[in-house]
Amino acid sequence: MVAKEFAFEMAASSIRFGAGSTRECGADLAEMGVKRVVVFTDPGLVRLPPVVNALESLEQNGVAFRLFDRVRVEPSSDSVQQAIEFAGAEPFDAVVAVGGGSTIDTAKIANLYNCWPADFLDYVNQPVGKGKPVPGPVKPLIAIPTTAGTGSETTGVAIFDYKPLKAKTGIAHRRLKPMLGIVDPENTRTLPPAVAASSGLDVLCHAVESYTAIPYTERPRPERPVLRPAYQGSNPISDLWSLEALRLCAAFIRRAVADPSDDEARRSMLLASSYAGIGFGNAGVHLPHGMSYPVSGLVREWRAAGYHSDHALVPHGISVILNAPAVFRFTASADPARHLEAARVLGANVDRASAEDAGRILADQLIRIMRDLSMPNGLGALGYTSSDIPALVEGTLPQHRVTKLAPRAAGPEELARLFEDSLKIW
Ligand SMILES: NC(=O)c1ccc[n+]([C@@H]2O[C@H](COP(=O)([O-])OP(=O)(O)OC[C@H]3O[C@@H](n4cnc5c(N)ncnc54)[C@H](O)[C@@H]3O)[C@@H](O)[C@H]2O)c1
């Protein structure tokens, strides 16, 4: 019999939170003796205040920089290769990422392969890649998020679309964690409402999935502590961060989307994003994220409002939330109390709820929020039909890193049913 896990470990980046703190990044680097950095951002952000302020701060502190402003929104295996090559063209001492998850993840990958060159698949999650641990420290990365958001500033995770698989996968290792996340609420002021909605729903799903993931004690015990994965299952410390993130989402997601000048709502959603990052960065996510990876990878023509891109894309948060109601109806029987607690924190009345109703109540509460935020009504609204389900299932099955954390196991038949239920949601 396989021995069960007995310990969990919390790891997160240092976080500095404050309006205007972006302007401190140059002084941070200068004090570390850093002379040359590579700055990453995407084409839609390059002329906006978050990037302008970060670059000014570097100049004022005598830190030389090279700017890569071609990050692909929703990065792919090809686009991250370009970033790796750009960074490696000249020596650098540190990396700065100013942008959403696409930018921060691209910067993590470019830093990794320049510090520890390897075949591309060596560090990529198993079973797609070899899942080799990062052999040693990477160069310092300062991550300055401009979405609220992925929480990537707190985690050792980087996600990209792996073309041969037609689904996303990633690299996950604690050594990829940024040295510092500068979390500056001024940086989300220009966020288009559609991006605020999608990235905010990503925060919400990080929180619910990490809170409902299998308990860490249900995973097999690793042979050596270094083999303990970053995503360990729900645990008492992640729970605190995830539930508080959920409370903030319930109170502020609608306001943050409706009015970008609502400072309290923007600030609270950015905090929620980092809180959820600390929670899920150690507990993990499960089926809504695992199922989202082929939804993104198989996109045909759908284009999202508010996204600067020359290619069809399903924004990450949308690809996740559309699967969430069906998933939670399915997983609730494994732990009704946790599903009801998530629903309660999100605003549902659970006073008289029975355990059998837990999944429906949580799903209905999510649907209310999705409708308030004008989400598409299911995968069908993005152009998927029943004939796509075999490919969607095939793209989900290799996502072990997350699917194994689901509180209820889902094989090919269950996944097919979950996708079917997600084609039209209301
Ligand atoms: N590393 C992790 O732990 C993790 C977690 C969740 C998601 N992800 C990944 O992150 C990516 C999604 O990142 P995201 O949701 O943060 O969005 P994003 O980085 O893809 O950006 C989305 C769009 O918003 C624009 N934008 C961003 N900030 C802006 C601002 N302040 N003002 C104006 N426009 C702005 C960008 O130019 C882009 O067009 C996906 O690839 C997803 O898989 C990573």
PDBQT file of the ligand as one rigid body, heavy atoms in Angstrom, charges set to zero:
ROOT
HETATM    1  N1  LIG A 501       1.235  31.213 -13.433  1.00  0.00    +0.000 N 
HETATM    2  C1  LIG A 501       0.088  30.987 -12.886  1.00  0.00    +0.000 C 
HETATM    3  O1  LIG A 501       0.031  30.593 -11.728  1.00  0.00    +0.000 OA
HETATM    4  C2  LIG A 501      -1.158  31.201 -13.693  1.00  0.00    +0.000 A 
HETATM    5  C3  LIG A 501      -2.405  31.123 -13.071  1.00  0.00    +0.000 A 
HETATM    6  C4  LIG A 501      -3.538  31.362 -13.833  1.00  0.00    +0.000 A 
HETATM    7  C5  LIG A 501      -3.423  31.681 -15.178  1.00  0.00    +0.000 A 
HETATM    8  N2  LIG A 501      -2.193  31.730 -15.772  1.00  0.00    +0.000 N 
HETATM    9  C6  LIG A 501      -2.035  32.074 -17.203  1.00  0.00    +0.000 C 
HETATM   10  O2  LIG A 501      -2.020  33.498 -17.329  1.00  0.00    +0.000 OA
HETATM   11  C7  LIG A 501      -2.528  33.868 -18.632  1.00  0.00    +0.000 C 
HETATM   12  C8  LIG A 501      -3.661  34.860 -18.484  1.00  0.00    +0.000 C 
HETATM   13  O3  LIG A 501      -3.205  36.015 -17.830  1.00  0.00    +0.000 OA
HETATM   14  P1  LIG A 501      -4.175  37.232 -17.448  1.00  0.00    +0.000 P 
HETATM   15  O4  LIG A 501      -5.550  36.758 -17.263  1.00  0.00    +0.000 OA
HETATM   16  O5  LIG A 501      -3.503  37.939 -16.338  1.00  0.00    +0.000 OA
HETATM   17  O6  LIG A 501      -4.207  38.137 -18.743  1.00  0.00    +0.000 OA
HETATM   18  P2  LIG A 501      -3.135  38.432 -19.908  1.00  0.00    +0.000 P 
HETATM   19  O7  LIG A 501      -1.766  38.619 -19.372  1.00  0.00    +0.000 OA
HETATM   20  O8  LIG A 501      -3.309  37.372 -20.930  1.00  0.00    +0.000 OA
HETATM   21  O9  LIG A 501      -3.660  39.823 -20.459  1.00  0.00    +0.000 OA
HETATM   22  C9  LIG A 501      -4.956  39.913 -21.042  1.00  0.00    +0.000 C 
HETATM   23  C10 LIG A 501      -5.154  41.190 -21.843  1.00  0.00    +0.000 C 
HETATM   24  O10 LIG A 501      -5.283  42.288 -20.974  1.00  0.00    +0.000 OA
HETATM   25  C11 LIG A 501      -4.406  43.332 -21.341  1.00  0.00    +0.000 C 
HETATM   26  N3  LIG A 501      -4.028  44.003 -20.105  1.00  0.00    +0.000 N 
HETATM   27  C12 LIG A 501      -3.441  43.444 -19.023  1.00  0.00    +0.000 A 
HETATM   28  N4  LIG A 501      -3.322  44.340 -18.049  1.00  0.00    +0.000 NA
HETATM   29  C13 LIG A 501      -3.822  45.506 -18.519  1.00  0.00    +0.000 A 
HETATM   30  C14 LIG A 501      -3.983  46.806 -17.974  1.00  0.00    +0.000 A 
HETATM   31  N5  LIG A 501      -3.639  47.096 -16.708  1.00  0.00    +0.000 N 
HETATM   32  N6  LIG A 501      -4.500  47.771 -18.762  1.00  0.00    +0.000 NA
HETATM   33  C15 LIG A 501      -4.898  47.490 -20.034  1.00  0.00    +0.000 A 
HETATM   34  N7  LIG A 501      -4.801  46.280 -20.582  1.00  0.00    +0.000 NA
HETATM   35  C16 LIG A 501      -4.269  45.294 -19.839  1.00  0.00    +0.000 A 
HETATM   36  C17 LIG A 501      -3.262  42.650 -22.062  1.00  0.00    +0.000 C 
HETATM   37  O11 LIG A 501      -2.615  43.543 -22.952  1.00  0.00    +0.000 OA
HETATM   38  C18 LIG A 501      -4.012  41.539 -22.779  1.00  0.00    +0.000 C 
HETATM   39  O12 LIG A 501      -4.572  42.005 -23.979  1.00  0.00    +0.000 OA
HETATM   40  C19 LIG A 501      -2.985  32.566 -19.270  1.00  0.00    +0.000 C 
HETATM   41  O13 LIG A 501      -1.989  32.096 -20.160  1.00  0.00    +0.000 OA
HETATM   42  C20 LIG A 501      -3.159  31.624 -18.099  1.00  0.00    +0.000 C 
HETATM   43  O14 LIG A 501      -3.060  30.283 -18.449  1.00  0.00    +0.000 OA
HETATM   44  C21 LIG A 501      -1.075  31.521 -15.039  1.00  0.00    +0.000 A 
ENDROOT
TORSDOF 0
